[in-house]
Amino acid sequence: MVVQRRVWRRPDGGLDVPADNWLNGQAARISVGARERCCRVGCHPLGFRRSADDLRRLAGISVSPERLRQIVEGEGQRVARLQQAGALAPTWRGADGRTAEGRTRIYVGVDGFMAPMVTEQEKQKRRAARVHRRRGGRHPPRPRRRRGHRERYKEFKLTAFYDQERHHRHVLATGGGPAEVGRGLRREARRLELKAVDEVVAIVDGAPWIRGQLQRFAGCDHIGLDFYHFSEHVAEAARACFGEGTPAAAAWRHTVVHLALEQDVDAVLDEVTQQRTAQRSPAKRAALSRLRNYVGERTSMIAYAENRARGWDIGSGPTESLCKTMARRLKGPGMRWDPAGADTILNLTALQDSNAWENYWKLTAQQN
């Protein structure tokens, strides 16, 4: 077998041998196409071990589960860097979200979901098991890993932009705090050119941190409370007052929900106050007080009759659905994550859910 190498002379008089650079590890050992396949399979909800086996059988690429994890997490980190630098543009703009009436309308959703983390105690047990397997000096010691998370679960936060017909969607996910969510919200809103959109409507579950970031965003024509969350709080108060599964509980819940849908928030507050006055049990009065306070703190968000007349959605179903699909990869049987590792997986999952997968890999191929 004869191996030929191409040698280039640099302007400074030195030599450049691409083949030697590749063999010596000075350039990427894995092609862009192979990395894409690794990332596609690596987002499988059954974990890297199963993904590595599928990759070998389906694509003929043999890598260990650990090496697959490194490749996937490296690409996830790169996606985050490109997004923060503004180099990975959305595949659509706000002007593309045109309704049947001819107006442009974009919805914004923000939510959170929990994912299991590796605690420091669990990491110590894993390290002890590895030391036991390495007895006799058969394997070199592994480098010190990052410390485990302080709690068994961590909240990750999702931001979604989508149009009325669900033809376009742009998704972000992060393990950072509310401030980071707000920065991402404002950055992506600029890139989607939401200032030029006729109607920007946020539909959320009413959590204080979400409302706070959306109010700082100042780009929404309306911040609405998800109707399902509202009706669940009404149902909770109805159960406390009239009993679980009773006709009276169902009737009162229907009355309050109908007032919210057909009239306004003042009618809802009046009904809750009247019902509280009619009750004598401290526990029932307390349940109705909680409902009244919940609604009273969100009066500007409850305008279902007006919103439906405008043709706006009143439910955050698309955002809730995204939370489930994005969390599925992190919640497989027996899975535990470092926060940084979970972030990288979510970056790739968000790329898929935003229909920006092809754009990212085309950009990556151009840069290699």
Secondary structure, 3 states (H helix, E strand, C coil): CCCCCCCEECCCCCEECHHHHHHCCCCCCCCHHHHHHHHHHHCCCCCHHHHHHHHHHHHCCCCCHHHHHHHHHHHHHHHHHHHHHCCCCCCCCHHHCECCCCCEEEEEEEEEEEEEECEHHHHHHHHHHHHHHCCCCCCCCCCCCCCCECCCEEEEEEEEEEECCCCCEEEEEECCCHHHHHHHHHHHHHHCCHHHCCEEEEEECCCHHHHHHHHHHCCCCEEEECHHHHHHHHHHHHHHHHCCCCHHHHHHHHHHHHHHHHCCHHHHHHHHHHHHHHCCCHHHHHHHHHHHHHHHCCHHHCCHHHHHHCCCCCCCHHHHHHHHHHHHCCCCCCCCECHHHHHHHHHHHHHHHCCCHHHHHHHHHHHC
